[in-house]
Amino acid sequence: MQGEDRDNDGQTQGGITRFIPQGGKGLLPVLILSAGLVIGGWFIGDGFRRAKVADRSVTVRGLAEREVTADLATWTLAYSATAPDMASAQASVDRDSQSIRAFFGELGFPAEALQPTGVNVQSFNNNGVVSFTVRQRMTLRTTDVDRAQKAVKRQFDLVRRGVMLEEGSGMAYTFTKLNTIKPEMVAAATKDARSAAEQFARDSGASVDGIKTASQGYFEITARDGDGGGWGVSDSPYKKVRVVTTIDFYLR
């Protein structure tokens, strides 16, 4: 009984209760909890910091241009004849067709390069006088662009042969190999965009990181010197290909 009294006396004196840890085991949970709070707070803070850095970006546009030469020439010739009867009008148009074929044959084009592409017949009644107009279109399609250029320079020879070319009979040149240069042009536009982003970053005391988002504009092919088609005017075989990309770059 006396031993029990001593134990009680050692733990309770003057109404004050004291907890005596045995071997320091009571402090371990407290230390673990404190360390967890510190580490968790660091991760939360670092997460906010990284999220703020990730929000920093710059949007720029990159341009790539390239001059190319058309590889396809198309010339649609429209001509017509008017006569009191349809048979006479058609016969006149047939003669014009023969003149056109002879013209291109003399220039070295194969017969299959020329194909009829449309015909139209109209009748008119002018105070009881009926007339018929026959319109026809014939198209030259060739990959011999140099020969096509020579032909269009001599187009008025057709007029001298009696062929009345109508409006819209100009030569058109087309570049058909766009897919072969697309990858290189997109890469060039991206490089141009990065160069602009790096200039912006230097001015703002930052540096450029990876791409956040990117969008490719459409490819535009125009005449290099702004030439247009039309009667008596030849489109240009010399083209300019242009593409613009819009890219968001991360900044760090």
Contacts in CASP RR format, 6 or more apart in sequence:
PFRMAT RR
TARGET T0000
AUTHOR 0000-0000-0000
METHOD contacts of the structure
MODEL  1
MQGEDRDNDGQTQGGITRFIPQGGKGLLPVLILSAGLVIGGWFIGDGFRR
AKVADRSVTVRGLAEREVTADLATWTLAYSATAPDMASAQASVDRDSQSI
RAFFGELGFPAEALQPTGVNVQSFNNNGVVSFTVRQRMTLRTTDVDRAQK
AVKRQFDLVRRGVMLEEGSGMAYTFTKLNTIKPEMVAAATKDARSAAEQF
ARDSGASVDGIKTASQGYFEITARDGDGGGWGVSDSPYKKVRVVTTIDFY
LR
11 17 0 8 1.000
11 18 0 8 1.000
11 20 0 8 1.000
21 27 0 8 1.000
53 252 0 8 1.000
54 250 0 8 1.000
56 206 0 8 1.000
56 250 0 8 1.000
56 251 0 8 1.000
56 252 0 8 1.000
57 212 0 8 1.000
57 248 0 8 1.000
57 249 0 8 1.000
57 250 0 8 1.000
57 251 0 8 1.000
58 197 0 8 1.000
58 200 0 8 1.000
58 201 0 8 1.000
58 208 0 8 1.000
58 248 0 8 1.000
58 249 0 8 1.000
58 251 0 8 1.000
59 246 0 8 1.000
59 247 0 8 1.000
59 248 0 8 1.000
60 193 0 8 1.000
60 194 0 8 1.000
60 196 0 8 1.000
60 197 0 8 1.000
60 200 0 8 1.000
60 246 0 8 1.000
60 247 0 8 1.000
60 249 0 8 1.000
61 193 0 8 1.000
61 196 0 8 1.000
61 244 0 8 1.000
61 245 0 8 1.000
61 246 0 8 1.000
61 247 0 8 1.000
62 189 0 8 1.000
62 190 0 8 1.000
62 192 0 8 1.000
62 193 0 8 1.000
62 196 0 8 1.000
62 244 0 8 1.000
62 245 0 8 1.000
62 246 0 8 1.000
62 247 0 8 1.000
63 189 0 8 1.000
63 192 0 8 1.000
63 242 0 8 1.000
63 243 0 8 1.000
63 244 0 8 1.000
64 185 0 8 1.000
64 186 0 8 1.000
64 188 0 8 1.000
64 189 0 8 1.000
64 192 0 8 1.000
64 242 0 8 1.000
64 243 0 8 1.000
64 245 0 8 1.000
65 240 0 8 1.000
65 241 0 8 1.000
65 242 0 8 1.000
66 181 0 8 1.000
66 185 0 8 1.000
66 240 0 8 1.000
66 241 0 8 1.000
67 224 0 8 1.000
67 238 0 8 1.000
67 239 0 8 1.000
67 240 0 8 1.000
67 241 0 8 1.000
68 175 0 8 1.000
68 177 0 8 1.000
68 181 0 8 1.000
68 238 0 8 1.000
68 239 0 8 1.000
68 240 0 8 1.000
68 241 0 8 1.000
69 145 0 8 1.000
69 175 0 8 1.000
69 237 0 8 1.000
69 238 0 8 1.000
69 239 0 8 1.000
70 145 0 8 1.000
70 173 0 8 1.000
70 174 0 8 1.000
70 175 0 8 1.000
70 237 0 8 1.000
70 238 0 8 1.000
70 239 0 8 1.000
71 143 0 8 1.000
71 145 0 8 1.000
71 174 0 8 1.000
71 175 0 8 1.000
71 176 0 8 1.000
71 177 0 8 1.000
72 141 0 8 1.000
72 142 0 8 1.000
72 143 0 8 1.000
72 145 0 8 1.000
72 173 0 8 1.000
72 174 0 8 1.000
72 175 0 8 1.000
72 176 0 8 1.000
73 140 0 8 1.000
73 141 0 8 1.000
73 142 0 8 1.000
73 143 0 8 1.000
73 144 0 8 1.000
73 145 0 8 1.000
73 148 0 8 1.000
73 149 0 8 1.000
73 171 0 8 1.000
73 172 0 8 1.000
73 173 0 8 1.000
73 174 0 8 1.000
73 237 0 8 1.000
74 139 0 8 1.000
74 140 0 8 1.000
74 141 0 8 1.000
74 171 0 8 1.000
74 172 0 8 1.000
74 173 0 8 1.000
74 174 0 8 1.000
75 139 0 8 1.000
75 140 0 8 1.000
75 148 0 8 1.000
75 151 0 8 1.000
75 152 0 8 1.000
75 169 0 8 1.000
75 170 0 8 1.000
75 171 0 8 1.000
75 172 0 8 1.000
76 117 0 8 1.000
76 137 0 8 1.000
76 138 0 8 1.000
76 139 0 8 1.000
76 140 0 8 1.000
76 168 0 8 1.000
76 169 0 8 1.000
76 170 0 8 1.000
76 172 0 8 1.000
77 100 0 8 1.000
77 137 0 8 1.000
77 138 0 8 1.000
77 139 0 8 1.000
77 140 0 8 1.000
77 158 0 8 1.000
77 163 0 8 1.000
77 165 0 8 1.000
77 169 0 8 1.000
78 135 0 8 1.000
78 136 0 8 1.000
78 137 0 8 1.000
78 165 0 8 1.000
78 166 0 8 1.000
78 167 0 8 1.000
78 168 0 8 1.000
78 169 0 8 1.000
79 93 0 8 1.000
79 96 0 8 1.000
79 100 0 8 1.000
79 135 0 8 1.000
79 136 0 8 1.000
79 137 0 8 1.000
79 138 0 8 1.000
79 163 0 8 1.000
79 164 0 8 1.000
79 165 0 8 1.000
79 166 0 8 1.000
79 169 0 8 1.000
80 93 0 8 1.000
80 133 0 8 1.000
80 134 0 8 1.000
80 135 0 8 1.000
80 136 0 8 1.000
80 164 0 8 1.000
80 166 0 8 1.000
81 89 0 8 1.000
81 90 0 8 1.000
81 92 0 8 1.000
81 93 0 8 1.000
81 96 0 8 1.000
81 133 0 8 1.000
81 134 0 8 1.000
81 164 0 8 1.000
82 89 0 8 1.000
82 131 0 8 1.000
82 132 0 8 1.000
82 133 0 8 1.000
82 134 0 8 1.000
83 89 0 8 1.000
83 92 0 8 1.000
83 131 0 8 1.000
83 132 0 8 1.000
84 129 0 8 1.000
84 130 0 8 1.000
84 131 0 8 1.000
84 132 0 8 1.000
85 132 0 8 1.000
86 121 0 8 1.000
86 123 0 8 1.000
86 132 0 8 1.000
86 134 0 8 1.000
88 132 0 8 1.000
89 121 0 8 1.000
89 132 0 8 1.000
89 133 0 8 1.000
89 134 0 8 1.000
90 134 0 8 1.000
92 134 0 8 1.000
93 134 0 8 1.000
93 135 0 8 1.000
93 136 0 8 1.000
96 136 0 8 1.000
96 162 0 8 1.000
96 163 0 8 1.000
96 164 0 8 1.000
97 116 0 8 1.000
97 136 0 8 1.000
97 138 0 8 1.000
99 158 0 8 1.000
99 161 0 8 1.000
99 162 0 8 1.000
99 163 0 8 1.000
100 114 0 8 1.000
100 138 0 8 1.000
100 158 0 8 1.000
100 163 0 8 1.000
101 111 0 8 1.000
101 114 0 8 1.000
103 151 0 8 1.000
103 154 0 8 1.000
103 157 0 8 1.000
103 158 0 8 1.000
103 161 0 8 1.000
104 113 0 8 1.000
104 114 0 8 1.000
104 140 0 8 1.000
104 151 0 8 1.000
105 111 0 8 1.000
107 147 0 8 1.000
107 150 0 8 1.000
107 151 0 8 1.000
107 154 0 8 1.000
108 147 0 8 1.000
109 140 0 8 1.000
109 142 0 8 1.000
109 144 0 8 1.000
109 147 0 8 1.000
109 151 0 8 1.000
113 140 0 8 1.000
113 141 0 8 1.000
113 142 0 8 1.000
114 138 0 8 1.000
114 139 0 8 1.000
114 140 0 8 1.000
115 138 0 8 1.000
115 139 0 8 1.000
115 141 0 8 1.000
116 136 0 8 1.000
116 137 0 8 1.000
116 138 0 8 1.000
116 139 0 8 1.000
117 137 0 8 1.000
117 138 0 8 1.000
117 139 0 8 1.000
118 136 0 8 1.000
118 137 0 8 1.000
119 134 0 8 1.000
119 135 0 8 1.000
119 136 0 8 1.000
119 137 0 8 1.000
120 134 0 8 1.000
120 135 0 8 1.000
120 136 0 8 1.000
121 132 0 8 1.000
121 133 0 8 1.000
121 134 0 8 1.000
121 135 0 8 1.000
122 132 0 8 1.000
122 133 0 8 1.000
122 135 0 8 1.000
123 130 0 8 1.000
123 131 0 8 1.000
123 132 0 8 1.000
123 133 0 8 1.000
124 130 0 8 1.000
124 131 0 8 1.000
124 132 0 8 1.000
124 133 0 8 1.000
135 166 0 8 1.000
140 148 0 8 1.000
140 151 0 8 1.000
142 148 0 8 1.000
145 173 0 8 1.000
145 237 0 8 1.000
148 171 0 8 1.000
148 173 0 8 1.000
148 237 0 8 1.000
149 171 0 8 1.000
149 234 0 8 1.000
149 237 0 8 1.000
151 171 0 8 1.000
152 170 0 8 1.000
152 171 0 8 1.000
152 234 0 8 1.000
153 234 0 8 1.000
155 165 0 8 1.000
155 169 0 8 1.000
155 170 0 8 1.000
155 232 0 8 1.000
158 165 0 8 1.000
159 165 0 8 1.000
165 231 0 8 1.000
165 232 0 8 1.000
166 231 0 8 1.000
167 230 0 8 1.000
167 231 0 8 1.000
168 229 0 8 1.000
168 230 0 8 1.000
168 231 0 8 1.000
169 230 0 8 1.000
169 231 0 8 1.000
169 232 0 8 1.000
170 229 0 8 1.000
170 230 0 8 1.000
170 231 0 8 1.000
170 232 0 8 1.000
170 233 0 8 1.000
170 234 0 8 1.000
170 235 0 8 1.000
171 229 0 8 1.000
171 234 0 8 1.000
171 235 0 8 1.000
172 229 0 8 1.000
172 235 0 8 1.000
173 235 0 8 1.000
173 236 0 8 1.000
173 237 0 8 1.000
173 239 0 8 1.000
175 221 0 8 1.000
175 239 0 8 1.000
175 241 0 8 1.000
178 219 0 8 1.000
178 221 0 8 1.000
178 241 0 8 1.000
181 241 0 8 1.000
182 219 0 8 1.000
185 219 0 8 1.000
185 241 0 8 1.000
185 243 0 8 1.000
186 216 0 8 1.000
186 243 0 8 1.000
186 245 0 8 1.000
189 216 0 8 1.000
189 243 0 8 1.000
189 244 0 8 1.000
189 245 0 8 1.000
190 214 0 8 1.000
190 245 0 8 1.000
190 247 0 8 1.000
193 245 0 8 1.000
193 246 0 8 1.000
193 247 0 8 1.000
193 249 0 8 1.000
194 208 0 8 1.000
194 247 0 8 1.000
194 249 0 8 1.000
197 208 0 8 1.000
197 247 0 8 1.000
197 249 0 8 1.000
198 207 0 8 1.000
198 208 0 8 1.000
201 207 0 8 1.000
201 208 0 8 1.000
201 251 0 8 1.000
204 251 0 8 1.000
206 251 0 8 1.000
206 252 0 8 1.000
207 251 0 8 1.000
207 252 0 8 1.000
208 249 0 8 1.000
208 250 0 8 1.000
208 251 0 8 1.000
208 252 0 8 1.000
209 249 0 8 1.000
209 250 0 8 1.000
209 251 0 8 1.000
209 252 0 8 1.000
210 249 0 8 1.000
210 250 0 8 1.000
211 247 0 8 1.000
211 248 0 8 1.000
211 249 0 8 1.000
211 250 0 8 1.000
212 248 0 8 1.000
212 249 0 8 1.000
212 250 0 8 1.000
213 247 0 8 1.000
213 248 0 8 1.000
214 245 0 8 1.000
214 246 0 8 1.000
214 247 0 8 1.000
214 248 0 8 1.000
215 245 0 8 1.000
215 246 0 8 1.000
215 247 0 8 1.000
216 243 0 8 1.000
216 245 0 8 1.000
217 243 0 8 1.000
217 244 0 8 1.000
217 245 0 8 1.000
217 246 0 8 1.000
218 243 0 8 1.000
219 241 0 8 1.000
219 242 0 8 1.000
219 243 0 8 1.000
220 241 0 8 1.000
220 242 0 8 1.000
220 243 0 8 1.000
221 239 0 8 1.000
221 240 0 8 1.000
221 241 0 8 1.000
221 242 0 8 1.000
222 239 0 8 1.000
222 240 0 8 1.000
222 242 0 8 1.000
223 235 0 8 1.000
223 236 0 8 1.000
223 238 0 8 1.000
223 239 0 8 1.000
223 240 0 8 1.000
224 236 0 8 1.000
224 238 0 8 1.000
224 239 0 8 1.000
224 240 0 8 1.000
225 236 0 8 1.000
225 238 0 8 1.000
226 236 0 8 1.000
227 233 0 8 1.000
227 234 0 8 1.000
227 235 0 8 1.000
227 236 0 8 1.000
228 235 0 8 1.000
228 236 0 8 1.000
229 235 0 8 1.000
END
